[in-house]
Amino acid sequence: QVQLVESGGGLVQPGGSLKLSCAHSEFTSDYSFITWFRQAPGNEREEIGCLEFSDSTTHYQDAVKGRFTISRDNAKNTVYLQISNLQPEDSAVYHCATGQALVVVTTPEGETCEYDKWGQGTQVTVSS
């Protein structure tokens, strides 16, 4: 059973940066990617993007390109989400997720990887 644990959230001033972590149990060939998404109270889930383990290829939604970066540390079984120039509208609970089959979804909003399992999330609050 794959396990995902997010950390690194907190209170940040506008313009600041954060690096969120997703610690995951060791993956098998069935779980071969990590997706990040976020959800603010009263809002719909917003996809961010994903990273494929096979070759570290990343996919992003267009709205986050340039400010959000997904990376990994294989030795630590951890995937990161670096966010720069944070704004109040970035306040949300950030989740990492995965699924048994890698399916890259392309929409007018950009790309991400489908998922069906996710962690509890980490809260990011951007406020002065």
C-alpha positions in Angstrom: 0.0 0.0 0.0 1.6 3.2 -1.2 1.9 5.9 1.5 2.2 9.7 0.8 3.1 12.3 3.5 3.3 16.0 2.7 5.2 18.5 4.7 6.7 22.0 4.5 3.7 24.2 4.5 3.3 27.2 6.6 2.6 31.0 6.7 4.5 33.0 4.1 4.5 36.6 3.2 3.6 37.6 -0.3 6.6 37.3 -2.6 8.1 34.6 -0.5 9.0 31.0 -1.5 8.3 27.5 -0.1 9.5 24.0 -0.8 7.0 21.4 -0.1 7.9 17.7 0.4 6.1 14.5 -0.4 7.7 11.5 1.3 6.5 8.3 -0.3 6.9 4.7 0.4 9.2 2.9 -2.1 7.5 2.7 -5.4 7.1 -0.3 -7.6 6.5 -0.3 -11.3 2.8 0.2 -10.6 3.2 3.6 -9.0 5.6 5.5 -11.2 4.8 9.2 -10.7 3.8 11.9 -8.3 1.2 14.5 -9.0 0.7 17.7 -7.0 -2.7 19.5 -6.7 -4.1 22.0 -4.3 -7.5 22.9 -2.9 -8.6 26.0 -1.1 -11.8 26.1 1.1 -14.9 26.6 -1.1 -12.8 26.2 -4.3 -12.5 23.3 -6.8 -9.4 21.2 -6.8 -6.7 22.8 -8.9 -4.1 20.6 -10.6 -0.5 21.7 -10.6 1.5 19.0 -12.4 3.4 15.8 -12.1 6.8 14.1 -12.3 7.4 10.7 -13.9 9.9 8.5 -12.1 11.1 6.8 -15.3 13.1 9.8 -16.5 12.0 12.7 -14.2 9.9 14.2 -17.0 7.7 16.8 -15.6 4.3 18.1 -16.8 2.6 21.3 -15.6 -0.6 23.2 -15.9 0.0 26.4 -17.8 -1.2 28.6 -15.0 1.7 27.6 -12.7 4.6 27.4 -15.2 7.5 29.6 -14.2 6.6 29.7 -10.5 6.2 26.0 -9.6 8.9 23.4 -10.0 8.6 19.7 -9.2 11.7 17.7 -8.5 12.8 14.5 -6.7 15.4 13.0 -4.5 15.6 9.3 -5.2 17.8 8.6 -2.2 15.2 10.1 0.2 12.1 8.8 -1.6 10.9 12.4 -1.7 9.3 14.6 -4.4 9.4 18.3 -3.9 7.2 21.2 -5.1 9.1 24.5 -5.1 6.9 27.6 -5.2 8.2 31.0 -5.8 6.7 34.5 -5.6 3.8 33.3 -3.5 0.6 35.3 -3.6 -2.5 35.2 -1.3 -4.4 33.3 -4.0 -1.8 30.5 -3.6 -3.2 29.8 -0.1 -4.5 26.2 -0.1 -3.9 22.7 1.1 -1.3 21.1 -1.1 -1.5 17.4 -1.8 0.7 14.9 -3.5 -0.9 12.0 -5.3 -0.2 8.9 -7.4 -2.0 6.1 -9.2 -1.3 2.6 -10.5 -1.1 3.5 -14.2 0.7 6.5 -15.7 -1.8 8.5 -17.7 -0.7 11.9 -18.8 -3.8 14.1 -19.3 -3.5 17.1 -21.7 -6.2 19.7 -21.6 -6.4 23.4 -22.7 -5.1 24.2 -19.1 -2.0 22.1 -19.5 -0.8 18.7 -18.5 -0.9 16.5 -15.4 -1.0 12.8 -14.5 -4.2 11.1 -13.4 -4.2 9.8 -9.8 -6.5 7.9 -7.4 -4.5 8.1 -4.1 -3.3 11.1 -2.2 -2.0 12.2 1.1 -3.5 14.4 3.9 -1.9 17.6 2.5 0.0 20.5 3.9 -1.4 23.9 4.5 0.1 26.9 2.8 -1.1 30.4 3.8 0.2 33.5 2.1 -0.5 36.6 4.1 1.2 39.8 5.3 
